[in-house]
Every structure is written in structure tokens, then in C-alpha cells.
Amino acid sequence: MGYLVPELLAAGHEVIGLDNFSKYGPVARSYDSHPRYRLVEGDAKDARLLTELAADCDQVVAWAAMIGGISYFP
């Protein structure tokens, strides 16, 4: 998402990021202080939270990383 969020912000969109910080903890991004960007700490498995966040959205981009290294190889 590192390249997509700045593009969306530059195009005038409001962006909400969702992260549970399960692997690396909070990471500073160049757009963290942008007035049209909001980061929410939460889990994408939380249906209530996702429903709330998406209520006023025109579009939702789902993007997730599977972090596990060699354990994902058969």
C-alpha cells in the first residue's frame, strides 16, 4: 500500500488505513500526518469495525500481507 495511498491522496481522496500491527508494530509513513489520511488500529477480521469504516466509503481496497517466511513454502 506504500505506493497506493500517496497516489489516492494526491488525487484528492480521503483514505482510511487499517492495521493491527501484529508483526512489526507501528511504522511511520510519509502520509501519516496528511489531513485526508486516518489510520485505525484494528483487525480486518472484525466485521463490525470493517462495516463501520466502510459505511461512507465509495470504494474499498483490500490488501494484506502474509508474513511467515519459509513456513508458507510446501
Phi, psi and omega in degrees: 000350184304329180267333185285316182302310178300324178295316179295317179296318179296332179274002175094007181279155168268139185232134174245124176260146178232128181210141176259001177054032187290334185256304189252352187079183181299137178234131180288133177242155182296336184259006183306324183263007179295136184295340180256015178242135176226130177258130178246129176273118181182178183249136180294348176278353180274095185299322180297314180297314180298319178298316179297313182293326184273354186305318182254013182274143172276328181214151177234132176250120178261126183214123181220148177252138173261111183254117181191354176063225186297338182295343178276351179275140181292000000 
